[in-house]
Structure formats: C-alpha cells, structure tokens
Amino acid sequence: MENHIATNFRLVSERVANAARLQPQTVRLVAVSKTKSKEDVIAAYAAGARHFGENYIQELVSKAEDPSIKENCPELKWHFIGRLQSNKVKQLAKVPGLWAVETVATPKVADSLNSSWESAQRGEPHKLNVMVQVNTSGEEQKGGVEMSEVVDLARHIREKCPRLSLLGLMTIGFADVQPGTENPDFAALAKCRNMVAEALGIEHEVLELSMVFSIDIVRLIVPKLVEDGKKGPFDLECSYRCGEGDDNLVVKWFFNNDTTPFYQWIASYGEPVITGPYESKFSFEEDQHADTCNNKVSYKLALTDPEVAMSGLYRCEVQTFDSQDSAEANMVVFSPPRNFTLVIDEPSAGVLQVE
C-alpha cells in the first residue's frame, strides 16, 4: 500500500507535470524536508525524490551524515534554502552531498561560501551551485537582495567567485493569489532574470528560477504570564495566510524540544487531536470564520488548566503541500506568593517558634 509520503510526492509531481505542460524534465522538484524524520526522507526518496531542501544548517548536517540516509539514498542532492549568515558558511560547505545553496543574498556571503567551498573540496574541480535570493515582495522577513541590486550580486558571483556556479535566481512568493492569476513575485523574478541575462551577456535559459510558495504565520499569540491553577481559557493563537490553491493543511503545536506535537489538526481529516497529558490541560473549539487555506472552518486552541510545569517554549507549525512556516514564543506559569503567619514567642529557653 502506498504511504502518505509517496502519495503526496506523486500528487505534487502530477501537478508539476501539468503546470509544465507535460514536460516535467524542465522542472526540478525539491522536496522540503525541514523538521521531517529520516524515515520520511527515505520514503520520499523511494517514491522518486532526489533533491531535498533544508532550512536549518544543524538539521541538514544531521541528516546528511545519517548512516541510514546515506545507505538508502545514494543519489540524494541537498539544497540549502534557509537564511544564510557568513559565520555559518564553513559548516555548510562541509555538508556531504550539498548540491546547491539557494539563498545567497550578499557579496560577503558569496565570498565566504567561495573560499569555504574551495577548502572543503581540497582543490577538486567541482563547483557549488548557488542562487541569488531576490526579495520581490519587499517583506523584510523573507530576506533576499533588492531587485535593484540583483545584477551587481550576480556579476560578483560570476566574476569574483570561481568556486561557485550561478545556477539562477530564487524568491519566496506571496501565496495569497487567486487561482488562474499571475503571481506578481514570480513575474518580478522572471523580470530579474531578463535583467541579469542581458547585463551579463548570457542566455536566459541558462538561469534557472526557483520560485517557492510561502505560507506565512502572520500572528502568534501565546500568553506571557499565567497563574498556576487559575482556570482559563487562555487562548493560544496562530494565524496564518496562504493561497487559495493550497491544500492538505496541517497545523501543529509543540512544547519545548519535544518532536511530537501535542496538538495536530489535519484539515482533511476533521477535528484536531490533543494527545498525552496535554489532553486535560488544553481544549479547542471551532472558529466560525473560514481560514485562508481553502478550508470552511478553523479551530482555536486554549489552555484551560495551567500548572508551573507547563512553563516553556510553544511552537506553532503550519504546512501545506507547497510550503511550511513556524513561529514560537515563551509562556511562564507562575505560582503566586503564599500567605503565612510568623509567630515569635518570647524565648524562654533560647527556642524560636515559627508557625
């Protein structure tokens, strides 16, 4: 029986083929494996995925060095798709199987990646594929170089970074676009490609475009201070935005470093599920307003019975077929001061009595 990983990969591949007008060889599908287990990576590889994207360097290192992934996925190619800082480049360059870095946004990062890749490869002729990340939406949280600076950065990579190969341009597109209409971010990225190709004297087709849909968490509300034993509800709100065409929505809540969510809502399956000891501490209720991810209803999570042990970090994770986002905040459950009586008797025998 086909598992859900294989099913999802097959469905997305079919959508890609249709979008590419039955020429899927012109499109490279990158499976985003951020926060997914090694078993999920192996299952996706078995279903046909070869290119995998990771957002966090430490997680990428862990998976790239995992013996079971190495054994079962010999042709796997890693893409780094998270925000990259120059002080993390050396660690990234040593990742086995690293095929592309899609988030180069400054000359400083490009230079650091160029020198680190040369050291990591020990003089081997293999170049590292890189993409210039372009901020086509103007939203600061998405990162990337401004459109007016994309030509200069592309030229810098081509002329000053001999260990890097300019694969193309990448952007994170605004997802809230009506079906059948052109995504303005993707149109802007195509315009940037034309600018770069003309300025550098290269064919447009040489530059690939990596265009990622982004589901965005637009508001996260977690109570900062809650009194131990005080009855709720205390709302935990995770508001998100995604496109009308997005489907297979999943919303999860995690506590501290636990990799298993205590709350999970798979929209296509019906109501959310709260598991373990959290079941008696949290509740949910249906929100009468439809969400923005093509669902008729959504749900609100609330803390109903707080206790001190529930102090910690709460993370909301929202994902669809096309994208994923997460946000986190701390909550402190405090125990209020207790009243006590101090009675001092006249010490007749050097004894102090405290009640």
Contacts in CASP RR format, 6 or more apart in sequence:
PFRMAT RR
TARGET T0000
AUTHOR 0000-0000-0000
METHOD contacts of the structure
MODEL  1
MENHIATNFRLVSERVANAARLQPQTVRLVAVSKTKSKEDVIAAYAAGAR
HFGENYIQELVSKAEDPSIKENCPELKWHFIGRLQSNKVKQLAKVPGLWA
VETVATPKVADSLNSSWESAQRGEPHKLNVMVQVNTSGEEQKGGVEMSEV
VDLARHIREKCPRLSLLGLMTIGFADVQPGTENPDFAALAKCRNMVAEAL
GIEHEVLELSMVFSIDIVRLIVPKLVEDGKKGPFDLECSYRCGEGDDNLV
VKWFFNNDTTPFYQWIASYGEPVITGPYESKFSFEEDQHADTCNNKVSYK
LALTDPEVAMSGLYRCEVQTFDSQDSAEANMVVFSPPRNFTLVIDEPSAG
VLQVE
2 10 0 8 1.000
3 43 0 8 1.000
5 40 0 8 1.000
5 43 0 8 1.000
5 44 0 8 1.000
5 47 0 8 1.000
6 43 0 8 1.000
6 44 0 8 1.000
6 46 0 8 1.000
6 47 0 8 1.000
8 248 0 8 1.000
8 321 0 8 1.000
9 31 0 8 1.000
9 44 0 8 1.000
9 47 0 8 1.000
9 48 0 8 1.000
9 49 0 8 1.000
10 47 0 8 1.000
11 321 0 8 1.000
12 29 0 8 1.000
12 321 0 8 1.000
13 24 0 8 1.000
13 29 0 8 1.000
16 24 0 8 1.000
16 27 0 8 1.000
16 29 0 8 1.000
17 23 0 8 1.000
17 24 0 8 1.000
19 27 0 8 1.000
20 26 0 8 1.000
20 27 0 8 1.000
28 51 0 8 1.000
28 208 0 8 1.000
29 49 0 8 1.000
29 51 0 8 1.000
30 51 0 8 1.000
30 52 0 8 1.000
30 53 0 8 1.000
30 79 0 8 1.000
30 81 0 8 1.000
30 210 0 8 1.000
31 44 0 8 1.000
31 49 0 8 1.000
31 51 0 8 1.000
31 52 0 8 1.000
31 53 0 8 1.000
32 52 0 8 1.000
32 53 0 8 1.000
32 54 0 8 1.000
32 55 0 8 1.000
32 81 0 8 1.000
32 323 0 8 1.000
32 324 0 8 1.000
33 40 0 8 1.000
33 41 0 8 1.000
33 44 0 8 1.000
33 52 0 8 1.000
33 53 0 8 1.000
33 54 0 8 1.000
33 63 0 8 1.000
34 53 0 8 1.000
34 54 0 8 1.000
34 55 0 8 1.000
34 56 0 8 1.000
34 59 0 8 1.000
34 324 0 8 1.000
35 59 0 8 1.000
35 317 0 8 1.000
35 324 0 8 1.000
35 326 0 8 1.000
38 63 0 8 1.000
38 66 0 8 1.000
38 68 0 8 1.000
38 69 0 8 1.000
41 52 0 8 1.000
41 63 0 8 1.000
41 69 0 8 1.000
41 73 0 8 1.000
41 76 0 8 1.000
42 68 0 8 1.000
42 69 0 8 1.000
42 72 0 8 1.000
42 73 0 8 1.000
44 52 0 8 1.000
45 72 0 8 1.000
45 73 0 8 1.000
45 76 0 8 1.000
46 72 0 8 1.000
50 75 0 8 1.000
50 76 0 8 1.000
50 77 0 8 1.000
51 77 0 8 1.000
51 79 0 8 1.000
51 99 0 8 1.000
52 76 0 8 1.000
52 77 0 8 1.000
52 78 0 8 1.000
52 79 0 8 1.000
53 78 0 8 1.000
53 79 0 8 1.000
53 80 0 8 1.000
53 81 0 8 1.000
54 60 0 8 1.000
54 63 0 8 1.000
54 78 0 8 1.000
54 79 0 8 1.000
54 80 0 8 1.000
54 81 0 8 1.000
54 82 0 8 1.000
55 80 0 8 1.000
55 81 0 8 1.000
55 82 0 8 1.000
56 82 0 8 1.000
57 80 0 8 1.000
57 88 0 8 1.000
57 91 0 8 1.000
57 92 0 8 1.000
57 95 0 8 1.000
60 78 0 8 1.000
60 80 0 8 1.000
60 92 0 8 1.000
60 95 0 8 1.000
61 91 0 8 1.000
61 95 0 8 1.000
63 69 0 8 1.000
64 78 0 8 1.000
64 95 0 8 1.000
64 96 0 8 1.000
64 97 0 8 1.000
64 98 0 8 1.000
65 96 0 8 1.000
69 76 0 8 1.000
70 96 0 8 1.000
76 97 0 8 1.000
77 97 0 8 1.000
77 99 0 8 1.000
77 100 0 8 1.000
78 95 0 8 1.000
78 97 0 8 1.000
78 98 0 8 1.000
78 99 0 8 1.000
78 100 0 8 1.000
79 99 0 8 1.000
79 100 0 8 1.000
79 101 0 8 1.000
79 102 0 8 1.000
80 92 0 8 1.000
80 95 0 8 1.000
80 98 0 8 1.000
80 100 0 8 1.000
80 101 0 8 1.000
80 102 0 8 1.000
80 103 0 8 1.000
81 102 0 8 1.000
81 103 0 8 1.000
81 170 0 8 1.000
81 212 0 8 1.000
82 102 0 8 1.000
82 103 0 8 1.000
83 103 0 8 1.000
83 105 0 8 1.000
83 143 0 8 1.000
84 92 0 8 1.000
84 101 0 8 1.000
84 103 0 8 1.000
84 104 0 8 1.000
84 105 0 8 1.000
84 109 0 8 1.000
84 113 0 8 1.000
85 109 0 8 1.000
86 106 0 8 1.000
86 108 0 8 1.000
86 109 0 8 1.000
86 112 0 8 1.000
89 109 0 8 1.000
89 112 0 8 1.000
89 113 0 8 1.000
89 116 0 8 1.000
90 112 0 8 1.000
90 116 0 8 1.000
90 119 0 8 1.000
92 98 0 8 1.000
92 101 0 8 1.000
92 113 0 8 1.000
92 116 0 8 1.000
93 113 0 8 1.000
93 116 0 8 1.000
93 117 0 8 1.000
93 119 0 8 1.000
93 120 0 8 1.000
93 128 0 8 1.000
94 120 0 8 1.000
98 128 0 8 1.000
99 129 0 8 1.000
100 128 0 8 1.000
100 129 0 8 1.000
100 130 0 8 1.000
100 131 0 8 1.000
100 167 0 8 1.000
101 113 0 8 1.000
101 128 0 8 1.000
101 129 0 8 1.000
101 130 0 8 1.000
101 131 0 8 1.000
102 130 0 8 1.000
102 131 0 8 1.000
102 133 0 8 1.000
102 170 0 8 1.000
102 210 0 8 1.000
103 131 0 8 1.000
103 133 0 8 1.000
103 144 0 8 1.000
103 170 0 8 1.000
104 110 0 8 1.000
104 113 0 8 1.000
104 130 0 8 1.000
104 131 0 8 1.000
104 132 0 8 1.000
104 133 0 8 1.000
104 153 0 8 1.000
104 157 0 8 1.000
105 132 0 8 1.000
105 133 0 8 1.000
105 143 0 8 1.000
105 144 0 8 1.000
105 145 0 8 1.000
105 153 0 8 1.000
106 145 0 8 1.000
106 153 0 8 1.000
107 153 0 8 1.000
107 156 0 8 1.000
107 160 0 8 1.000
110 130 0 8 1.000
110 153 0 8 1.000
110 156 0 8 1.000
110 157 0 8 1.000
110 160 0 8 1.000
110 161 0 8 1.000
110 164 0 8 1.000
111 160 0 8 1.000
111 161 0 8 1.000
113 128 0 8 1.000
113 130 0 8 1.000
113 161 0 8 1.000
113 164 0 8 1.000
114 160 0 8 1.000
114 161 0 8 1.000
114 162 0 8 1.000
114 163 0 8 1.000
114 164 0 8 1.000
115 163 0 8 1.000
117 127 0 8 1.000
117 128 0 8 1.000
117 163 0 8 1.000
117 164 0 8 1.000
118 163 0 8 1.000
121 163 0 8 1.000
127 163 0 8 1.000
127 164 0 8 1.000
127 165 0 8 1.000
128 163 0 8 1.000
128 164 0 8 1.000
128 165 0 8 1.000
129 164 0 8 1.000
129 165 0 8 1.000
129 167 0 8 1.000
130 157 0 8 1.000
130 164 0 8 1.000
130 165 0 8 1.000
130 166 0 8 1.000
130 167 0 8 1.000
131 166 0 8 1.000
131 167 0 8 1.000
131 168 0 8 1.000
131 169 0 8 1.000
131 170 0 8 1.000
131 208 0 8 1.000
131 210 0 8 1.000
132 145 0 8 1.000
132 150 0 8 1.000
132 153 0 8 1.000
132 154 0 8 1.000
132 157 0 8 1.000
132 166 0 8 1.000
132 168 0 8 1.000
132 169 0 8 1.000
132 170 0 8 1.000
132 196 0 8 1.000
133 143 0 8 1.000
133 144 0 8 1.000
133 145 0 8 1.000
133 169 0 8 1.000
133 170 0 8 1.000
133 171 0 8 1.000
134 144 0 8 1.000
134 145 0 8 1.000
134 146 0 8 1.000
134 147 0 8 1.000
134 150 0 8 1.000
134 169 0 8 1.000
134 170 0 8 1.000
134 171 0 8 1.000
134 188 0 8 1.000
134 189 0 8 1.000
134 192 0 8 1.000
135 142 0 8 1.000
135 143 0 8 1.000
135 144 0 8 1.000
135 145 0 8 1.000
135 146 0 8 1.000
135 147 0 8 1.000
135 171 0 8 1.000
136 147 0 8 1.000
136 171 0 8 1.000
136 173 0 8 1.000
136 184 0 8 1.000
136 185 0 8 1.000
136 186 0 8 1.000
136 188 0 8 1.000
136 189 0 8 1.000
136 192 0 8 1.000
137 171 0 8 1.000
137 172 0 8 1.000
137 173 0 8 1.000
137 174 0 8 1.000
137 185 0 8 1.000
139 174 0 8 1.000
142 172 0 8 1.000
142 173 0 8 1.000
142 214 0 8 1.000
143 172 0 8 1.000
145 153 0 8 1.000
147 188 0 8 1.000
147 191 0 8 1.000
147 192 0 8 1.000
150 169 0 8 1.000
150 192 0 8 1.000
150 195 0 8 1.000
150 196 0 8 1.000
151 195 0 8 1.000
151 196 0 8 1.000
151 199 0 8 1.000
151 200 0 8 1.000
154 166 0 8 1.000
154 169 0 8 1.000
154 196 0 8 1.000
154 199 0 8 1.000
154 200 0 8 1.000
155 199 0 8 1.000
155 200 0 8 1.000
157 164 0 8 1.000
157 166 0 8 1.000
158 166 0 8 1.000
158 200 0 8 1.000
166 207 0 8 1.000
167 207 0 8 1.000
167 208 0 8 1.000
168 193 0 8 1.000
168 207 0 8 1.000
168 208 0 8 1.000
168 209 0 8 1.000
168 210 0 8 1.000
169 189 0 8 1.000
169 192 0 8 1.000
169 193 0 8 1.000
169 196 0 8 1.000
169 207 0 8 1.000
169 208 0 8 1.000
169 209 0 8 1.000
169 210 0 8 1.000
170 189 0 8 1.000
170 209 0 8 1.000
170 210 0 8 1.000
170 211 0 8 1.000
170 212 0 8 1.000
171 185 0 8 1.000
171 186 0 8 1.000
171 188 0 8 1.000
171 189 0 8 1.000
171 210 0 8 1.000
171 211 0 8 1.000
171 212 0 8 1.000
172 185 0 8 1.000
172 212 0 8 1.000
172 214 0 8 1.000
173 183 0 8 1.000
173 185 0 8 1.000
173 186 0 8 1.000
173 211 0 8 1.000
173 212 0 8 1.000
173 213 0 8 1.000
173 214 0 8 1.000
174 183 0 8 1.000
174 184 0 8 1.000
174 185 0 8 1.000
174 214 0 8 1.000
175 213 0 8 1.000
175 214 0 8 1.000
175 215 0 8 1.000
175 216 0 8 1.000
175 241 0 8 1.000
175 242 0 8 1.000
175 243 0 8 1.000
175 246 0 8 1.000
175 322 0 8 1.000
175 323 0 8 1.000
176 241 0 8 1.000
176 242 0 8 1.000
176 243 0 8 1.000
176 244 0 8 1.000
176 292 0 8 1.000
177 183 0 8 1.000
177 184 0 8 1.000
177 243 0 8 1.000
177 244 0 8 1.000
178 244 0 8 1.000
179 244 0 8 1.000
179 245 0 8 1.000
183 211 0 8 1.000
185 211 0 8 1.000
186 209 0 8 1.000
186 211 0 8 1.000
189 209 0 8 1.000
189 211 0 8 1.000
190 209 0 8 1.000
193 204 0 8 1.000
193 207 0 8 1.000
193 209 0 8 1.000
194 204 0 8 1.000
196 202 0 8 1.000
196 207 0 8 1.000
197 203 0 8 1.000
197 204 0 8 1.000
197 206 0 8 1.000
197 207 0 8 1.000
212 322 0 8 1.000
212 323 0 8 1.000
213 242 0 8 1.000
213 243 0 8 1.000
213 246 0 8 1.000
213 322 0 8 1.000
213 323 0 8 1.000
214 323 0 8 1.000
214 325 0 8 1.000
215 240 0 8 1.000
215 241 0 8 1.000
215 242 0 8 1.000
215 243 0 8 1.000
215 246 0 8 1.000
215 293 0 8 1.000
215 318 0 8 1.000
215 319 0 8 1.000
215 320 0 8 1.000
215 322 0 8 1.000
215 323 0 8 1.000
215 324 0 8 1.000
215 325 0 8 1.000
216 240 0 8 1.000
216 241 0 8 1.000
216 242 0 8 1.000
216 325 0 8 1.000
217 238 0 8 1.000
217 239 0 8 1.000
217 240 0 8 1.000
217 316 0 8 1.000
217 318 0 8 1.000
217 325 0 8 1.000
217 326 0 8 1.000
217 327 0 8 1.000
218 239 0 8 1.000
218 240 0 8 1.000
218 241 0 8 1.000
219 237 0 8 1.000
219 238 0 8 1.000
219 239 0 8 1.000
220 237 0 8 1.000
220 238 0 8 1.000
220 239 0 8 1.000
220 316 0 8 1.000
220 327 0 8 1.000
220 328 0 8 1.000
220 329 0 8 1.000
221 235 0 8 1.000
221 236 0 8 1.000
221 237 0 8 1.000
221 238 0 8 1.000
221 329 0 8 1.000
222 236 0 8 1.000
222 314 0 8 1.000
222 329 0 8 1.000
222 330 0 8 1.000
222 331 0 8 1.000
223 234 0 8 1.000
223 235 0 8 1.000
223 236 0 8 1.000
223 303 0 8 1.000
223 331 0 8 1.000
224 329 0 8 1.000
224 330 0 8 1.000
224 331 0 8 1.000
224 332 0 8 1.000
225 331 0 8 1.000
225 332 0 8 1.000
225 334 0 8 1.000
226 234 0 8 1.000
226 303 0 8 1.000
226 306 0 8 1.000
226 331 0 8 1.000
226 332 0 8 1.000
226 333 0 8 1.000
226 334 0 8 1.000
227 306 0 8 1.000
227 333 0 8 1.000
227 334 0 8 1.000
227 335 0 8 1.000
227 336 0 8 1.000
228 306 0 8 1.000
228 307 0 8 1.000
228 308 0 8 1.000
228 333 0 8 1.000
228 334 0 8 1.000
228 335 0 8 1.000
228 336 0 8 1.000
229 305 0 8 1.000
229 306 0 8 1.000
229 307 0 8 1.000
230 306 0 8 1.000
231 304 0 8 1.000
231 305 0 8 1.000
232 302 0 8 1.000
232 303 0 8 1.000
232 304 0 8 1.000
232 305 0 8 1.000
232 306 0 8 1.000
233 283 0 8 1.000
233 302 0 8 1.000
233 303 0 8 1.000
233 304 0 8 1.000
234 302 0 8 1.000
234 303 0 8 1.000
234 304 0 8 1.000
234 306 0 8 1.000
235 300 0 8 1.000
235 301 0 8 1.000
235 302 0 8 1.000
235 303 0 8 1.000
236 253 0 8 1.000
236 301 0 8 1.000
236 302 0 8 1.000
236 303 0 8 1.000
236 314 0 8 1.000
236 316 0 8 1.000
237 300 0 8 1.000
237 301 0 8 1.000
238 251 0 8 1.000
238 253 0 8 1.000
238 301 0 8 1.000
238 316 0 8 1.000
238 318 0 8 1.000
238 327 0 8 1.000
240 251 0 8 1.000
240 291 0 8 1.000
240 292 0 8 1.000
240 293 0 8 1.000
240 318 0 8 1.000
240 325 0 8 1.000
241 292 0 8 1.000
242 249 0 8 1.000
242 292 0 8 1.000
242 293 0 8 1.000
242 318 0 8 1.000
242 320 0 8 1.000
242 323 0 8 1.000
243 292 0 8 1.000
243 293 0 8 1.000
243 294 0 8 1.000
244 294 0 8 1.000
245 294 0 8 1.000
246 293 0 8 1.000
246 294 0 8 1.000
246 320 0 8 1.000
246 321 0 8 1.000
246 322 0 8 1.000
246 323 0 8 1.000
247 268 0 8 1.000
247 293 0 8 1.000
247 294 0 8 1.000
247 320 0 8 1.000
247 321 0 8 1.000
248 267 0 8 1.000
248 268 0 8 1.000
248 320 0 8 1.000
248 321 0 8 1.000
249 265 0 8 1.000
249 266 0 8 1.000
249 267 0 8 1.000
249 268 0 8 1.000
249 291 0 8 1.000
249 293 0 8 1.000
249 294 0 8 1.000
249 295 0 8 1.000
249 318 0 8 1.000
249 319 0 8 1.000
249 320 0 8 1.000
250 264 0 8 1.000
250 265 0 8 1.000
250 266 0 8 1.000
250 267 0 8 1.000
250 318 0 8 1.000
250 319 0 8 1.000
250 320 0 8 1.000
251 263 0 8 1.000
251 264 0 8 1.000
251 265 0 8 1.000
251 267 0 8 1.000
251 272 0 8 1.000
251 299 0 8 1.000
251 316 0 8 1.000
251 317 0 8 1.000
251 318 0 8 1.000
252 261 0 8 1.000
252 263 0 8 1.000
252 264 0 8 1.000
252 265 0 8 1.000
252 316 0 8 1.000
252 317 0 8 1.000
252 318 0 8 1.000
253 261 0 8 1.000
253 262 0 8 1.000
253 263 0 8 1.000
253 264 0 8 1.000
253 301 0 8 1.000
253 314 0 8 1.000
253 315 0 8 1.000
253 316 0 8 1.000
253 317 0 8 1.000
254 260 0 8 1.000
254 261 0 8 1.000
254 262 0 8 1.000
254 314 0 8 1.000
254 315 0 8 1.000
254 317 0 8 1.000
255 262 0 8 1.000
255 278 0 8 1.000
255 310 0 8 1.000
255 312 0 8 1.000
255 313 0 8 1.000
255 314 0 8 1.000
255 315 0 8 1.000
256 312 0 8 1.000
256 313 0 8 1.000
260 275 0 8 1.000
261 275 0 8 1.000
261 317 0 8 1.000
262 274 0 8 1.000
262 275 0 8 1.000
262 276 0 8 1.000
262 278 0 8 1.000
262 282 0 8 1.000
263 272 0 8 1.000
263 273 0 8 1.000
263 274 0 8 1.000
263 275 0 8 1.000
263 278 0 8 1.000
263 282 0 8 1.000
263 284 0 8 1.000
263 301 0 8 1.000
264 272 0 8 1.000
264 273 0 8 1.000
264 275 0 8 1.000
265 271 0 8 1.000
265 272 0 8 1.000
265 273 0 8 1.000
265 299 0 8 1.000
267 293 0 8 1.000
267 295 0 8 1.000
271 284 0 8 1.000
271 299 0 8 1.000
272 284 0 8 1.000
272 299 0 8 1.000
272 301 0 8 1.000
274 282 0 8 1.000
274 283 0 8 1.000
274 284 0 8 1.000
280 305 0 8 1.000
281 303 0 8 1.000
281 304 0 8 1.000
281 305 0 8 1.000
281 306 0 8 1.000
281 307 0 8 1.000
281 310 0 8 1.000
282 301 0 8 1.000
282 302 0 8 1.000
282 303 0 8 1.000
282 304 0 8 1.000
283 301 0 8 1.000
283 302 0 8 1.000
283 304 0 8 1.000
284 299 0 8 1.000
284 300 0 8 1.000
284 301 0 8 1.000
284 302 0 8 1.000
285 299 0 8 1.000
285 300 0 8 1.000
285 302 0 8 1.000
286 297 0 8 1.000
286 298 0 8 1.000
286 299 0 8 1.000
286 300 0 8 1.000
287 297 0 8 1.000
287 298 0 8 1.000
287 299 0 8 1.000
287 300 0 8 1.000
288 297 0 8 1.000
289 298 0 8 1.000
290 296 0 8 1.000
290 297 0 8 1.000
290 298 0 8 1.000
291 297 0 8 1.000
291 298 0 8 1.000
293 320 0 8 1.000
303 310 0 8 1.000
306 333 0 8 1.000
307 333 0 8 1.000
308 333 0 8 1.000
308 334 0 8 1.000
308 335 0 8 1.000
309 333 0 8 1.000
310 331 0 8 1.000
310 333 0 8 1.000
311 331 0 8 1.000
311 332 0 8 1.000
311 333 0 8 1.000
311 334 0 8 1.000
312 330 0 8 1.000
312 331 0 8 1.000
312 332 0 8 1.000
313 328 0 8 1.000
313 329 0 8 1.000
313 330 0 8 1.000
314 328 0 8 1.000
314 329 0 8 1.000
314 330 0 8 1.000
314 331 0 8 1.000
315 326 0 8 1.000
315 327 0 8 1.000
315 328 0 8 1.000
316 326 0 8 1.000
316 327 0 8 1.000
316 328 0 8 1.000
317 324 0 8 1.000
317 325 0 8 1.000
317 326 0 8 1.000
318 324 0 8 1.000
318 325 0 8 1.000
318 326 0 8 1.000
319 325 0 8 1.000
341 355 0 8 1.000
342 354 0 8 1.000
342 355 0 8 1.000
343 353 0 8 1.000
343 354 0 8 1.000
343 355 0 8 1.000
344 352 0 8 1.000
344 353 0 8 1.000
344 354 0 8 1.000
345 351 0 8 1.000
345 352 0 8 1.000
345 353 0 8 1.000
END
